[in-house]
Every structure is written in C-alpha cells, then in structure tokens.
C-alpha cells in the first residue's frame, strides 16, 4: 500500500526529513479530501479535478501509487466529461488514503 523507497531516496534516508514529509502529507490530506467531497456534492467537477491534480505529487512522494492512479482517473474522467463514476472513484481514493494514513502514522512513530 505504501512504498517509501522514493521518499527514502529523496531524503537520503534522513529520518527527520522523512518524518517531516510524512507529517506534511498527514496534515494536509484530510482537508483536501474534505474539499473534494464538497466538490462532488456541489458537482463542481473542475475544482474536483484541480484537487485531485494537487494531491497527485504528494501521493507519489509518499509512495501511495494506488492513490495516485485513482487521482489520475478522476482527472481524466472530468476532462472527458464522464462524471457518472466520480463518486465511486472518490470513495476508492479516500479508502486508499485511510489505509495509508494508518500505515504512515505507525511508520512515522518508528522513525
């Protein structure tokens, strides 16, 4: 679910830096998902796409590639005006986030 190899390489295995990047992700992501949920409710597809786009590099840096893939799907569906499955894609992305959040919190404590 979480592959920290890129983050380890990026931070040169510096536990302080790794912990900082993990904390930044854990602090910022819940607000982004709250916003995305509201954009879905309001059918504000453009803002949903922008939020998904902004979260992609964070997911990639932390190594949550399954989340990044779903965020790309959300963006692509908005671009092609295929909005029927955006709610299920959001739920999938949120599920990946919740699973990875628990892993990251545990890992961060061990650093």
JOWO-V282284 format. One record per residue. N is the residue number from 0. RES is the residue in one small letter. SS is DSSP state (~ for helix, > for strand, _ for the rest). NEAR is the number of other ideal C-beta (glycine too) atoms within 10 Angstrom. Layout:
N	RES	SS	NEAR
N	RES	SS	NEAR
This chain:
0	x	_	13
1	x	_	21
2	x	_	12
3	x	_	20
4	x	~	8
5	x	~	13
6	x	~	20
7	x	~	15
8	x	~	9
9	x	~	14
10	x	_	17
11	x	_	8
12	x	_	11
13	x	_	12
14	x	~	12
15	x	~	8
16	x	~	15
17	x	~	20
18	x	~	16
19	x	~	14
20	x	~	18
21	x	~	21
22	x	~	13
23	x	~	13
24	x	~	21
25	x	~	15
26	x	~	9
27	x	~	13
28	x	~	21
29	x	~	12
30	x	~	10
31	x	~	15
32	x	~	17
33	x	~	11
34	x	~	16
35	x	~	24
36	x	~	16
37	x	~	13
38	x	~	20
39	x	~	19
40	x	~	9
41	x	_	10
42	x	_	9
43	x	_	15
44	x	~	17
45	x	~	9
46	x	~	15
47	x	~	25
48	x	~	20
49	x	~	16
50	x	~	23
51	x	~	27
52	x	~	14
53	x	~	13
54	x	~	23
55	x	~	17
56	x	~	11
57	x	~	18
58	x	~	25
59	x	~	15
60	x	~	18
61	x	~	25
62	x	_	19
63	x	_	28
64	x	~	15
65	x	~	18
66	x	~	26
67	x	~	21
68	x	~	14
69	x	~	24
70	x	~	27
71	x	~	14
72	x	~	17
73	x	~	25
74	x	~	18
75	x	~	13
76	x	~	19
77	x	~	20
78	x	~	10
79	x	_	8
80	x	_	8
81	x	_	12
82	x	_	13
83	x	_	8
84	x	_	12
85	x	~	21
86	x	~	12
87	x	~	10
88	x	~	21
89	x	~	21
90	x	~	13
91	x	~	17
92	x	~	24
93	x	~	16
94	x	~	13
95	x	~	21
96	x	~	21
97	x	~	11
98	x	~	15
99	x	~	22
100	x	~	16
101	x	~	11
102	x	~	16
103	x	~	23
104	x	~	12
105	x	~	10
106	x	~	16
107	x	~	17
108	x	~	8
109	x	~	7
110	x	_	12
